[in-house]
Amino acid sequence: MTLGSKGSVAGLFLPADAIRGEGAETYVFAVEGDKLRRRKVEVERLNPGQVRIRAGIGADELIVVEGAAGLSDGATVRVSE
């Protein structure tokens, strides 16, 4: 999986692949310590490959942006740089 965050004055932008969905709910996986946490987000689709996060996470959070399929809330992770 790949992690990232990209904040700016205009908003927080993520690749569309980072956004997961279940029913009408959209969410991302945030890294908190050594665990993944499912975080509900409100998004605005800007183009086919990018979304702007309107609510739900902050610019300083580590978000899984690649390889999120098959992950689950509470899973143990190890972040390497």
LUMDO-290976 format. One line per field, with one value per residue (C-alpha): residue number from 1; residue in one letter; x, y, z. Coordinates in steps of 0.2 Angstrom, whole numbers, plus 5000, padded with zeros to 4 digits. Layout:
BEGIN
pos = (NUM,...)
code = (A,...)
x = (X,...)
y = (Y,...)
z = (Z,...)
//
This chain:
BEGIN
pos = (1,2,3,4,5,6,7,8,9,10,11,12,13,14,15,16,17,18,19,20,21,22,23,24,25,26,27,28,29,30,31,32,33,34,35,36,37,38,39,40,41,42,43,44,45,46,47,48,49,50,51,52,53,54,55,56,57,58,59,60,61,62,63,64,65,66,67,68,69,70,71,72,73,74,75,76,77,78,79,80,81)
code = (M,T,L,G,S,K,G,S,V,A,G,L,F,L,P,A,D,A,I,R,G,E,G,A,E,T,Y,V,F,A,V,E,G,D,K,L,R,R,R,K,V,E,V,E,R,L,N,P,G,Q,V,R,I,R,A,G,I,G,A,D,E,L,I,V,V,E,G,A,A,G,L,S,D,G,A,T,V,R,V,S,E)
x = (5000,5006,5002,5001,4993,4993,4985,4984,4974,4962,4959,4965,4967,4969,4969,4952,4958,4961,4942,4932,4913,4900,4882,4881,4896,4913,4928,4947,4959,4970,4985,4984,5000,5001,4983,4972,4956,4941,4937,4920,4924,4914,4922,4920,4926,4936,4941,4942,4958,4957,4945,4944,4940,4927,4926,4932,4951,4964,4979,4992,4985,4993,4980,4982,4981,4986,4982,4967,4957,4955,4961,4950,4947,4959,4972,4990,5002,5020,5024,5041,5049)
y = (5000,5018,5032,5050,5067,5083,5098,5115,5131,5126,5109,5091,5082,5063,5051,5044,5026,5031,5032,5017,5015,5005,5009,5028,5030,5035,5032,5031,5021,5032,5026,5029,5022,5004,5002,5006,5016,5018,5036,5042,5057,5069,5070,5081,5073,5084,5073,5054,5053,5065,5070,5084,5079,5091,5084,5069,5070,5083,5087,5080,5063,5048,5040,5025,5031,5015,4997,5000,4986,4972,4982,4982,4993,4989,4980,4981,4990,4995,5012,5012,5026)
z = (5000,4997,5010,5007,5011,5001,5010,5003,5007,4993,5001,5003,4987,4985,4971,4968,4971,4989,4991,4996,4996,5005,5000,5001,5013,5006,5017,5017,5028,5040,5049,5068,5077,5070,5066,5051,5055,5043,5042,5034,5022,5011,4994,4978,4962,4952,4938,4935,4945,4959,4973,4986,5003,5010,5028,5038,5039,5041,5030,5043,5043,5034,5022,5012,4994,4984,4988,4999,4992,5004,5019,5035,5050,5064,5054,5060,5049,5048,5040,5032,5023)
//
